[in-house]
């Protein structure tokens, strides 16, 4: 409808309770002016200018005279009839009795006098045909509202201060309507300022100028009967609006109304109590409304419905993935205890899926007791370009290697173009193929998209030289538990640390921990992999490794040494094992408990831990009538035994450690 709206904030003046809120914009727009004129014209307060072709033009960019503004005010306050009766009255020395506005000026002069104000100049003139300024327009409004302006050297500042103190305008209004207070006001600006105050300014009776003088009755909304209870997910609401109305809403949604005032609307219902309100608002802001209360009950569950996403899902992103139990009509029953198995697709909870980080096609299943399982396939795709990688970790000079763009999770990004980051004399790129004739580390750039939407990422390509040393790599933390097997990778590298991927010689490894594999291993693709265990008691020491390789007796020995800190075992969780069933007629039942370290291996430190075992259900610890038992656990498994409470009681037993 385009009408100007404001939020409200209560302001207490000496005799009025006002409500006004700041408009958002800092200037009067064409839409503001047109909407204000539409409402003022609807109530007969403002009229267009008659043109030669017989049309009335709002003329929003033209100026307004003082007499025209006063006439607007008189009409707004419902005094037009009396103004016409007083046509020809003597008002001001420069206003002849034949002046078209004489009656309006007489009424305005009287209203101002009743409020202790005057509307003319100090010399007894009025200047009816003078162009009204923005500050004069505000002053006329204040005089009709009974707001007095205190004396002072600066009349403009005093007028604005009085209006703000009374709550008629705000700082934002000043910026919008009074940026140039002494300049002639356009009709559009004057209309917008007056309309805003007429619509939002409320007196002690809670009424605005519009609702008190122009339109005192709110629209009437009547609703047709509807069922108090239904299983349906939507319902049609019908009714009629009578009286003057401008906008009709169901809830917050605007609806279309027929010429005779009738309407219908489809409304979605949630499980439980639904309060549906239909409201109608007129030009003045009066609101009439009516409500229906409808209880929606769940229909009989018929099938599971997974609302699949439109198109692929970006790796690692979170999307809406509703899983519903619907009735035979497809309406949501509101049942929520559906079991959803996202599998490797990611994690599903409360209607949302957090996608896995690996691209691919996945199946999600949903089940509910007594219903056929539902499935949906989703495709997870790479996210934005994050890095450029070489398909092979390191290559020898003169060997072409394929470049690929990947997202933050390592998924391949299609459609990436590649270029050198620097102008290398001994390297070049052809499409996605990179070749360098000399060893080194080369920077490359990948680009996805064009123009402002282009995404760029960098990466490196390693081109190795002669085998010169080794890197010794252990990916996991070493813990002295004597049980965990660790992989020790010995990587052949050149003098710059680039992996020599064509090395396949036999590597010897010396170490002070236990070697599970032999101490000699042939390398594959430049890597020799050994397996070790760290004995109990080595916590706090260093695990030392020396890798050696000699091609032949005449060749130099290539070797490298590395050491790694050995951590102590830390008790982190309890492992509880027990039989699945306890028969009341054959009560042999056993279980065991042991303490595990941070790697899930049994604690071997010799420390003792108090473990409290509790039973819920029809059983006791063997030989007692107790449901709680404290045992001392250290290395190894500690057994325990339970027995039924009697030979008759069945049930579920839960054991907690």
ABEGO torsion letter per residue (X at the ends): XGBBBBBBBBBBBAABBBBBBBBABABBBAAAAAAAAAAAAAAGABBBBBBAAGBBBAGAABBBBAAAAAAAAAAAAGAAAAAAAABGBBABAABBAABAAAAAAAAAAAAAAAAGBBABBAAGBAGAABBBBAAAAAAAAAAAAGBBBBBEABAAAAAAAAAAAAGABBAAAAAAAAABAABBBBAAAAAAAAAAAAAABBBAAGBBAAAAAABABBBBBBBBBBBABBABABBBBBEBBBEBBABBBBEABBBBBBAAGBBBBBBBBBBEBBBBBBBBBBAAGBBBBBBBBBBBBBBBBABBBBBBBBEBBBBGBBBBBBBBBBBAAGBBAGBABBBBBAEAAEBBBGGBBBBBABBEBBBBBBBBBGBBBBBBBBBBBBBBBABBBBABABBBBGBBBBBBBBBAAGBBBBGBBBBBABBBAABBBBEABBBBABBEBBBBBBBBEBEAABBBBBBBBBBBBBBABBBBBBABBBBBAGABBBBBBBBBBBAAGBBBAABABBBBBBBABBBABBABBBBBGGBBBBBBBBBBGABGBBBBBBBBBBABAABBBBBBBBBBBBBBBBBABBBBBBBABBBAABABBBBBBBBBBAAGBBBAAGBBBBBBBBBBEBBBBBGBABABBBBBBBBEBBBBBBBBABAABBEBBBBBX
